[in-house]
Amino acid sequence: MRFMFVGDSMTIGRAGDYTWRYRMWQHLGSTPGGPYEIVGPRRELYDTSADAPTSQAYADPDFPQDARRHLAGWGEGWQHMAPLVGPAAAAGRADVLLVSLGLIDLGFYTGAEDTAANVRRFVEAARQARPGIRMVLLPVIPNIRAEEDAPFAAEVARFNELLAKAVADLTTAASPILLGARPDAYDIHRDTYDGTHPNASGEHRLAGEFAAVLHQAWGIGGPYQPRG
């Protein structure tokens, strides 16, 4: 089974991070379910000093190169990933997409309705490349801007409603889509380093949500057990 992580700055991570991708790699390697592979066209972290995704400075230098693969970018959202996901999924022969997107779209690029339209474009492109692909989509989770900006919080809530509708409309038996939830007990004052980007505990909570959905809905892996 081939997994591809898709996301924005919370998924690519910055130099010095473990990333929730690393936590998922640990989880998948420690639970039953047969052989698996991480796929994707990128391996880098974002280097804040260079303002570019050029770093390989993961917190664990022994994180294997093949397991570092992803399709994530600092400042990239649904509108950026919709044209990229098809070629990436085809090249990696991805079976499952684990997707965390939306905050950067709403913050800088598109409103809730247009962002939801880009979700649908993304799903269509992924399926054109891999007709039987499965997807787990995470809603926009708590963040500092939503806590301080009521109109933005309303836009986030509206998008999350539209995302749930898109999942309900688009899921099929051949290519099922599942909607994740706000990670259990997620607290931006404890689980992020700046109100948005996950620290170590936040990484575990994000990975734990994806792991729970995979296990409960599809019997993939097992219950999430934080390591490290």
C-alpha positions in Angstrom: 0.0 0.0 0.0 1.4 3.4 -1.0 0.6 6.5 1.0 1.1 10.1 -0.1 1.0 13.0 2.3 -0.4 16.2 0.8 -0.5 19.5 2.6 0.7 23.0 3.3 3.2 24.4 5.8 1.9 22.2 8.6 2.7 19.2 6.5 6.0 20.0 4.9 7.4 21.3 8.2 10.4 23.6 8.7 14.1 22.8 9.2 14.6 21.1 12.6 11.1 19.6 12.8 10.2 16.0 13.0 6.9 16.6 11.1 3.6 14.7 11.5 4.8 12.8 8.4 7.6 11.3 10.4 5.1 10.4 13.2 3.0 8.6 10.6 6.0 6.7 9.2 6.8 5.5 12.7 3.2 4.5 13.3 2.8 2.6 10.0 6.1 0.8 10.6 5.0 -0.3 14.1 1.5 -1.6 13.4 0.2 -4.6 11.5 -1.1 -4.3 8.0 1.4 -5.6 5.5 4.1 -3.8 3.5 3.7 -0.1 2.8 5.5 2.7 1.0 5.6 6.5 1.3 5.5 8.1 -2.1 5.6 11.7 -3.5 7.8 14.0 -5.6 9.4 16.0 -2.8 11.5 15.2 0.3 12.5 18.7 1.6 11.6 20.7 4.6 11.1 24.5 4.4 14.2 26.5 5.3 13.0 29.8 6.9 16.4 31.5 6.5 16.5 30.8 2.7 12.7 31.2 2.3 12.6 28.1 0.2 12.0 24.3 0.6 15.6 23.3 0.5 16.4 21.7 3.9 17.0 18.1 4.7 17.6 19.0 8.4 15.0 16.7 10.0 15.0 16.4 13.8 15.8 12.7 13.3 18.7 12.5 10.8 18.0 8.8 10.5 14.6 9.4 9.0 15.0 7.4 5.8 15.1 9.3 2.5 12.4 7.2 0.9 10.1 7.8 3.9 10.6 11.6 3.6 8.6 11.7 0.3 5.5 14.0 0.2 3.5 16.5 -1.9 3.5 19.5 0.5 4.6 23.1 0.3 4.9 26.1 2.5 2.2 28.6 1.3 0.6 26.0 -1.0 -3.1 25.2 -0.8 -5.9 23.3 -2.6 -5.6 25.5 -5.6 -1.9 24.7 -5.9 -2.2 21.0 -5.3 -5.2 20.4 -7.6 -3.0 20.5 -10.8 -0.1 18.6 -9.1 -1.9 15.7 -7.4 -2.7 13.8 -10.6 0.9 13.5 -11.9 2.3 12.9 -8.4 -0.3 10.2 -7.7 0.4 8.5 -11.0 4.1 8.6 -10.7 4.0 7.2 -7.2 1.1 4.8 -7.9 -0.5 6.2 -4.7 -3.2 4.2 -3.1 -4.1 6.5 -0.2 -3.8 10.3 0.1 -3.6 11.8 3.6 -4.5 15.5 3.0 -4.3 18.5 5.3 -5.1 21.7 3.4 -7.3 24.8 3.5 -5.9 27.2 6.0 -3.5 28.9 3.6 -6.3 29.1 1.0 -8.7 30.9 3.2 -6.0 33.1 4.7 -4.4 34.3 1.4 -6.1 33.1 -1.8 -9.7 32.1 -1.9 -12.9 32.2 0.1 -14.8 29.2 1.4 -16.8 28.5 -1.8 -13.9 28.8 -4.2 -11.7 26.7 -1.9 -14.4 24.0 -1.8 -14.5 24.1 -5.6 -10.7 23.5 -5.6 -11.3 20.5 -3.3 -13.5 19.0 -6.0 -11.0 19.7 -8.7 -8.3 18.0 -6.6 -10.5 14.9 -6.1 -11.3 14.7 -9.8 -7.6 15.0 -10.8 -6.5 12.3 -8.3 -9.1 9.9 -9.6 -8.3 10.5 -13.2 -4.7 9.5 -12.4 -5.7 6.7 -10.0 -9.3 5.6 -10.3 -9.3 3.5 -7.2 -7.5 5.9 -4.9 -8.7 6.5 -1.4 -8.4 9.8 0.5 -8.6 11.1 4.1 -9.2 14.8 4.2 -8.6 16.8 7.4 -10.7 19.9 8.0 -9.1 23.2 8.8 -8.1 22.8 12.4 -7.9 25.5 15.2 -5.4 28.3 14.6 -4.5 31.6 16.0 -6.0 33.8 13.3 -9.4 32.1 13.8 -9.1 32.6 17.5 -8.5 36.4 17.1 -10.5 37.2 13.9 -14.2 36.4 14.1 -14.9 36.9 10.3 -12.1 34.6 9.5 -13.3 32.0 12.0 -16.7 32.1 10.3 -15.1 31.6 6.9 -13.2 28.6 8.3 -16.4 27.2 9.7 -18.2 27.7 6.4 -15.4 25.9 4.5 -15.4 23.0 6.9 -19.2 22.6 6.2 -18.6 22.7 2.4 -15.7 20.2 2.8 -18.0 17.8 4.6 -20.6 18.2 1.8 -18.0 17.6 -0.8 -16.9 14.4 0.9 -20.5 13.2 1.1 -21.1 14.1 -2.5 -17.9 12.6 -4.0 -17.2 9.5 -2.0 -17.8 6.2 -4.0 -17.4 2.5 -3.3 -14.5 2.4 -5.8 -12.7 5.5 -4.5 -13.9 6.3 -0.9 -13.2 9.6 0.8 -13.2 10.0 4.5 -13.4 13.2 6.5 -11.2 13.5 9.6 -12.0 15.5 12.6 -10.3 18.1 14.8 -7.5 16.1 16.4 -8.5 14.9 19.9 -7.8 17.6 22.5 -5.9 19.8 20.1 -5.0 23.1 21.7 -3.1 25.8 19.7 -1.5 27.1 22.9 0.0 23.7 23.7 0.3 21.9 20.4 1.8 24.6 18.1 4.9 26.8 18.3 3.2 29.9 16.9 -0.6 29.3 17.1 -0.7 27.5 13.7 2.2 25.1 13.0 2.4 21.9 15.1 5.2 21.3 17.6 6.0 17.8 18.7 2.8 17.2 20.6 0.8 18.7 17.7 2.5 16.4 15.3 1.4 13.4 17.3 -2.1 14.7 17.4 -2.3 15.2 13.6 -0.8 11.8 13.0 -3.1 10.3 15.5 -6.2 11.6 13.8 -5.1 10.2 10.4 -4.2 6.9 12.1 -7.5 6.7 13.8 -9.5 7.2 10.6 -7.4 4.7 8.7 -7.8 2.1 11.5 -11.5 2.6 12.3 -12.8 2.9 8.8 -10.5 0.7 6.7 -8.7 -1.5 9.2 -5.3 -0.1 8.2 -2.7 -0.1 11.0 -3.8 0.0 14.6 -4.5 2.5 17.4 -2.0 5.3 17.5 0.7 5.0 20.1 3.0 8.1 20.3 6.6 7.4 20.1 9.4 9.7 21.1 
